[in-house]
Amino acid sequence: MGEVFRARDTRLGRIVALKVLPVGLTADAGRLERFTSEARAASALNHPNIITVYDVALEDSRPYIVLELVEGQTLRDVLTASPLPLKKVLALAGQIADGLAKAHAAGIVHRDLKPENLMVSKDGFVKILDFGLAKLVLPDVDSAETRVAATPNETQPGMILGTVGYMSPEQATGRPVDFRADHFSFGAVLYELLTGRQPFHRASVVETQAAIVRDEPLSIGELSPQVPAPLRWIVERCLAKDPEERYGSTRDLARDLQTLRAHVSDSGTGAEVVREEAPVAPRGFGRRFWLGLAGGSIVGAGVAFTFLPQAVTEIPAVRYLTYSGHDSSPAVSADGRLIAFSSDRDGRRRIWLKQVTGGAEAALTSGEDDYPRFSPDGSQLLFVRTSGNTKALYRVPTLGGEPRKLLDDAVDADWSPDGRQLAFVRWHVSKDVARSTVWVIQADGGEARQIAEVDQSQLVHPRWSPDGRTIAAVTRVQQAGLPHRILLIDADGRSSRVLSPVSGIGGPSAIAWSGDGRDIVYLQAASVGGHATGSAARLIRQNVETSRATTMMWSPNSSLVFDILAPGRAVFDGRSPRENLQEITTGNGTVEPAARWLTRGNSSDRQPIYSPDGEWVVFTSNRSGNLDLWSISTRTGTVRPVTDDAAEDWDPSFAMGGKKLLWSSNRAGNFEVWMAEPDGSGARQVSHDGIDAENPTGTPDGSWILYNSGNPAHPGIWKMRADGSAPTRLVAGSTLVPEVSPDGTYVLYLTAWRTQRPTIRVAEVSSGKPVEFTIEVDTTKTFLDVGRARWMPDGRSIAFLGEDERGLLGIFAQDFRPGENTARSRRPVGGFNADAVAESFGVAGDGRRLTIASWEQLSSIMSAEGLP
C-alpha cells in the first residue's frame, strides 16, 4: 500500500508516521476522493485501539497520510516470537474487538484485518492500522480482472477485498460485504493466536481461497485442548460461512470477550470457566434453536450459559398461574402464600389476590389500580391508582377494606424491609425535557425527602434491598434504541451508581433482590421491540458489586414485573403481544369505512408505510425471528422480505420520491439511519449519531433526511444530507417520530411522556423555526405513550392516533392551518376497535386508504420453577 517514514511534524513539534501512497492507486480522481472521505471518517474515530489519523493531503500529485507513530511490534511479530498465554490472547482480542466496535458504529468496515495490520505498542495497547485503505484498492465495478494477495504479508492493488487467509467467504467470492466480514477476519486472527496456525492455509492461493468458501477449519479443541469451550464457540461463530450466523453487532462480540476474560483464571488454563464441557453445536444450531423457541432475536447468548455457578441438574420449567390474558404486575407476600397482581379481566384494572396453594382468586380494590407491593408483615398492600392523567399512592389491608390515600404524584413505590419507610418515584416534564426523582417518606406520614434525580429517563419499579441500604430502580427510555439502565441509590441519598444490564438491546423487568442482597435478578427482553412487539427474554442474576451476570434460563415471553416466590421459584407477567395489519378504505363521511386484514397471525407486524404507487405496504415484523422489514402486495397479498439481517431493522419510510428506502438499524452497534434501494439492496449507513438515531423521514426532492436523535448530549430532530453530511439540529428536546410534509416545507413531531398527553408540533424544515400550531392528543391509555402522526397526502391535514369518547384508540384527522386552532375540524377516520388497539398506521397516496397495525396483548402471571 505504500511506504511509511518516521517524520517530524514541524508545525506542532511531534513525531509522526508518514505514509506515502503509490500514485498508481490514486490516479483516479473519484477513487482518491472516496479514499479521502473514508480517511477523514477514520480520523474522527478517536479510540485508544485505533491508530489516530492526523491529516490526509496531496504533495506533487503524491498522496500521503499523517498518522500517530506507534512504537512496538506488529501482531505478526508477536505471534512469531513465542506462544501467548490465554490471558494475553484475551486481552489482545478484547482490544481489537473494542476498536472494531467503535469503527463499525461509525459505519466504517476495515475489510483487511490481519496480524500485519495490528500493532502492539510497548505498553501493551493494540492499535488497528489502515482503516479506510482497503476501500482504496477495490476494483472497478466493470473490471474483468480481480487479484488477491499471494502471501499473508502482502496486499496488492486490485485484490478482491482482503488478504487470502483472512478474508471472509463473501470477500473471496466478490460479494458485497458489511461489518460481519471483519468478524470473520477477526475470527481467523484469533484462531491463529490460539493455535499458532491459520485456519484455512493451503498450498496455494487458489486452494486457500476455496477452503475459505468451502471447508471448516480443524477444531481448536484438537490443536489446543487447553482453550476453554466458550472461547472456541466465539471463534466458531465469527468463522461462520453465512454472515447471518455471525454476531449481530460487534459490541456483543466485544462484550462476550470481556465477560469471558473476567471468568478465566489467572493461570490461563480456563479450568474455572466450564464445569462440564458441552459438545460443540453444529454451525447455526444456536440461532435456529432460539429463533424457533422464542420468535425473538437472541444475540450473544451462547457464552452466558457457560457461566452458571454450578452444573444445572434440573431444567427450569415455565407454567401459567393465571389464564385470563389480562393479568400483570405480580408481587409475592413474604411468606410466599399470596400473590397480588393487577388485572382488567372484568373491564376495569384492579388489584387481585391469588392463593399460591389452592389457587383461589379475588378482587381487592375498585380500580384503576396497578403495581401492588406487600408490606414486610403481609398485612398491607401498596398500589398506584390512576385517575385521568394523575397517579396517587394508596394502601389497603390485605384482608380487605377501604383503601387509604397516602400521597399524590407517585408512579410506583416499595416498602423498606422493616416496613417503616416507603420509597416512591415521581416523573416531571418541563419544556419537553423529562426527569425522574426518587423520594423516601415515613410509612405513617411526614415530609418526603428526595434522594435521587435522573434526567432523560423514566425510573420505574423501585425495590429496597434486604439490608435497607440501597434502592434499585429500572430506567425506561422514551426512544427504544437508547440503552436501559438499573440505578442503585443509597437510601440516605448520599450517592448513586448505574448498573448496566447484560445487553443494552431489550428492556429489563423490575428487579428482585437475592436474600443476601448481593445480587439482583430480572428478566431482560432479547429484542428492542420487547414488550410491544413480543420477544423472548433471559432470566439474569447479576452481582451488584462486580456486575458479573449469569443467565439462569430463557423464557419465551418478556416481562415488565418480576418477583421471587421461593427458593428456585419466581413469578412474572409473561407478555404475548401480536399485531396484524388491517387496511381501511375510508368513505365519504356517510359510508362506514371498509376494512380487510392484510396480515393475520401471531407475529407483530407494525409501522406500515405505502409505496408511492400504493400497491405495496412495507412494515416491520418479527416473523423472521428478529425485527426485519417486510412488504405485502395490497393487490395479490404476496409477502416478501425486504431486509434479512441478524440486527434489528425497523421504522421504514420512503425518500426521494420513492427511489430510496430509509429505516433505523443497530447493525453497527447502536441505532442509526440506513438507506437502500426499495427492494432492500445496497444497504448503507447514513447517520453517525453514535448513540441513537431513529424515525428517518426525507424531503421529496431528496435534499434532506430528517431523524430523531435520542443522544442525551443533543436530543431532538436533526436533518442531514443524503450522504450523511451537514448534520444540523432543528428542534431540541425530547421529541419523537418526525415526518416531513408532502411539499417538504414542514416537519411534524410528537412530544410525550407518561405524565402528559402526547402533543403534535410542527417546525419548518429549512430553519427549525416552530410553527404556531399544536394538536393535543386525547388518551388515557398508558400503552399509547407517544402514538404516531402522519401527513395526509394533500398536506392540508394531519392524521394521528387518539382516543374517542368510548375510550377506544383509532385514527383521527385534523386540519393543518398555521396560526389557527383547528380542534373543531377533528374527525374520526377509522380503526376504533374494541378487540384490538390501533398502535401505528400508514396512509396511501390517494388519501382514502390507511393500513393500521392492530395490537393485541395477552398477559398472564407465570411461574418459573427449578431455577438454579
Number of C-alpha atoms within 10 A of each C-alpha: 17 10 10 15 12 11 15 13 12 8 6 7 8 11 14 18 19 21 19 19 18 15 13 9 17 19 13 10 9 10 17 15 13 15 20 20 14 20 23 16 18 24 20 13 20 14 16 14 23 27 24 22 24 17 14 17 12 11 8 5 11 14 19 20 19 20 23 17 18 18 11 17 15 21 22 20 14 16 16 9 9 9 13 16 14 22 18 14 16 23 16 20 22 23 21 22 24 23 24 30 24 21 25 25 26 23 23 22 25 25 27 28 28 26 24 17 17 23 25 21 16 11 8 12 18 27 26 27 22 20 25 23 18 21 19 21 21 17 17 11 6 6 8 7 10 14 13 21 19 16 13 17 13 13 20 16 19 18 22 23 32 27 27 30 25 30 28 35 24 21 24 23 15 13 11 11 16 20 24 27 27 26 29 28 26 26 24 28 25 26 23 17 25 25 20 17 14 19 25 21 18 15 7 12 18 12 13 20 25 16 19 26 18 12 13 14 16 12 15 22 14 10 13 13 12 15 19 22 23 24 22 20 17 21 22 26 25 27 28 20 21 17 23 16 21 26 23 25 24 26 25 21 23 21 17 22 23 18 18 22 23 15 17 19 14 13 11 19 16 21 16 15 22 20 13 11 11 10 7 14 10 8 16 16 12 17 21 13 11 19 18 13 14 21 25 29 29 26 21 24 19 16 18 18 13 22 21 17 13 11 12 12 9 10 11 17 14 19 12 14 17 18 13 14 18 20 25 29 27 29 25 25 21 16 11 15 14 22 26 27 29 28 26 19 13 9 9 13 22 24 29 22 23 20 14 15 9 7 12 10 15 11 17 22 21 14 19 18 25 26 25 29 26 25 23 17 12 19 13 20 26 26 29 24 27 19 11 10 13 15 20 18 23 20 20 20 17 17 11 13 10 11 18 12 15 14 14 14 17 24 24 27 27 25 26 25 18 12 17 14 17 22 26 28 24 22 23 17 17 8 9 16 18 21 17 19 19 27 19 24 18 16 14 10 12 8 8 15 14 17 19 21 16 15 15 20 24 22 28 24 25 26 26 27 24 17 12 17 16 21 26 27 25 25 24 20 18 20 20 18 27 24 20 21 22 21 21 23 22 18 22 15 17 9 12 17 11 15 19 15 24 26 21 22 26 27 31 33 27 26 26 24 21 17 13 10 17 15 21 21 25 25 31 29 31 31 30 27 24 26 23 20 26 30 31 30 29 24 22 23 25 23 17 17 9 11 16 16 20 21 23 22 19 25 21 21 28 35 33 24 24 29 24 25 23 14 12 12 17 20 26 31 29 30 28 22 21 23 28 23 27 19 25 20 17 18 14 8 10 7 8 12 17 12 17 11 14 20 18 13 11 16 19 28 29 29 24 28 25 27 22 16 10 16 15 22 24 29 27 27 26 27 19 20 23 28 29 25 29 26 24 20 17 16 10 9 13 11 16 13 18 20 21 16 18 24 24 27 26 27 24 27 26 25 24 17 15 18 14 17 26 28 25 27 26 26 26 28 25 26 29 31 29 23 26 20 16 19 17 17 12 10 17 15 24 22 29 20 21 17 19 27 31 30 23 31 28 31 24 19 11 16 15 26 25 29 29 29 31 27 18 15 8 15 21 23 31 24 27 19 17 18 14 17 13 11 16 14 19 19 23 17 19 26 26 26 23 27 26 27 26 18 12 19 15 22 27 24 23 25 22 23 26 22 18 20 19 23 19 24 19 25 21 18 23 13 13 19 13 16 16 13 16 19 20 14 20 16 24 20 17 11 12 22 18 26 24 25 24 23 24 24 17 13 17 13 19 21 22 23 29 27 20 15 8 8 14 18 27 24 24 22 22 20 20 21 13 12 10 11 14 16 14 8 12 15 14 18 22 25 27 22 12 11 10 19 22 31 25 26 29 26 24 22 16 13 13 16 20 26 29 31 29 26 21 19 17 16 23 24 27 24 21 21 19 17 17 18
